[in-house]
Amino acid sequence: MLDFLIYFVVKINWQNTPLMFRKKYTEPLIHIAVWLILYIIAILFIKTIGPFRQIDGTLILPVTVGTIINALIFYSVALWLIPYYAIKKQIRKFWIWLLVIFVGSTFIETFVDFFFMTYVYSDVDEPFISQFTMNGFVHFIIISLALTYGFTKNWIVSEKKKQELAREKLSAELNFLKTQLSPHFLFNVLNMAYSSASSSGDERTADIIEKLSGLMRYIIYESNVEKIGVEREIEYIQNYIRLQKMRFAKDIPVTVNFEVNGNYTGYRIAPLILISFIENAFKHGVKLEHKSEINISMSFQNDELEFISQNPVFKNTQSMNNKESGIGIKNTRKRLEIMYPGKHKLSINKSDGVFTVKLLLKLE
């Protein structure tokens, strides 16, 4: 009968469920099935457990209590202790908590057995230390299984994450290669326009083209590396800000403050990792005939970069309806997760009409 029910659930209903649902609930259902099978076997076939005998014809109560405690031990070790302490290299706390779980659970179960169940299920006095030893042996096996399961599960998750990050990086590189032709062509055109503007005496236009050409040169030829010197990234940001300032007419009263504090010599950073935040500040913080102030700062201390960008937010229907709005920051978030896992902290807030980005980044 039981075999038929299992077959019915798996073969009939399970095949009709969505694939995402199956992946999400397969493992929990397997766990429930294993614990249930062990519980039923203990109830139906085990006649004695340590000092307990089937005097009243059943061992349901001690088996139920033991199963609940064993399950709590297993999942507290596998799903809490390992991810929060072992994986994060907090080995001392891991071993302390493991000892607390082992000794504490063994003492609790032995206390319940000795003072509340022995007189019901045993006609022979069983010493407390004897029951403690037996429960400790069982809990040692449960903890060993939990450690095996927990470390294996985290290893599998880690490998899947590495593969996913590798695929995302490859996809990003391929997309970048697809866009190489257009920027390269634009870069050549800019060089030609600069020569033309210089020869005709239009110095302002030539200066704009020269700065834009410098930005393009950095993007095309220098940023195709995993890390670049911080000084080159700062130089790129400075040129970008200068170019933005040059496009402001007198009817756009914008104040732009850019500060760099601390020593950044010898440090390296992922190229173009900050520019999306700065682009966003100019995109949403500037409006015709409205005073605005954009503040951008970079502070270096103790191998860490603190980047802060603040700008006012004007209601701009065009930018709000633009499907590409926010994509740059979204992609930067993903790059940070890939290139600086556990080494960055990004907060983005909008309060009282001011948009603030704060990024803490561990440098190498």
Steps between C-alpha positions, in 0.01 A plus 500: 500500500779743597694415183190569291449843661863599444478387137177694453645825638826477308376360172165674460502832686873582497527477122223757464673763716715779350876440475583797727265363766666159478850642545392714794316229694676177397768518769263592789263219399788253494599608852144463626475155341828380655408617851151355464632163385750482787225596745260235370772230504583586861133485604415176318812287528718614792404317819749666734697824516766498770312467832162531334288190440160466341333446835186680389526368146642816340808727490328789328582766760877442538536448123311823429705704748826345377412564135414865565825558692706320234339709224571822692864396544538407133356821354653737755843365403441463124295812428617745769834409652685416177380792282531767770825394664696227317458647151580849631824369657387564858644167606522568872133598527409202281663248736362669811145494366543143376602393851209694651252332265644154567520523879183707539277276287641185660436637849146613413400166346659303786325721756161437333569126471627456854237704687188461283517181294706236679231422755250440216715301259752321722472264794874533573677808637734641236778734624489857368856476368414182311209667323713811439768286334248322275331826394841658445598215266181547297547877486862454390374300200234764422756783517740305276226457240406868533861610447531280192171626357561865590851528357401306188197723444704819541770368268240428232344845543845661482589313181169595338559865592852488354366351177224762485747783555728355232208489256400857583857620456530322166167645389610851600828460313318379188256792516790739540675353195180545298505873578869553420449588134269797558710677770818437299343659194379796712848540647652531151235753399575707811868512410409624154259761643767620744747554216237691305400722796863578587588597144199735480583671832198376696688433825193434719369235265847351469532489879163322534593249232840441658349422839233277350768324298698441819195342663447275201868400499477397866180299443625321189868439565559516876189366672518150349677370809371363829672766714666831419696758701274722711677811371393420142138450608505832686647671194219356288237625749659848506496521120137383494399769752692771309321398180163515675577848632588622149152420374327713766384833369438810715132413533594175680643610839670178611769470766712186481731408787743213460742415780764231538648443847758257630778295348406277207847434357553137405136398533302344217131506421258353248484749210180702450349359821400849625403682183136384495436678830659820367310480173180456698580811707531718189203336330253564781667787688501763227201693365463813289488826703508311831784534748655170590806370679669169430746374759735211427776386733753218520677432831777244546586357841613161635492326158141614451331743265197698611317640198210740553286664235215741575273683262155659499224312322280697263177360362599418147230319309730401218763336723234337717333338200829399342524119509877525534475710817661315787662233283849645555470479878345154475794378292746661743336313789553176310865586423562575867352165600720321247827687554473595869304223675494575872731798445254780436199668654268705279216716626274710277245735656263772389389740773364857492565526128866397529636182344797356690731216405753369752742225412761344729749298299793288618795573272794285400 
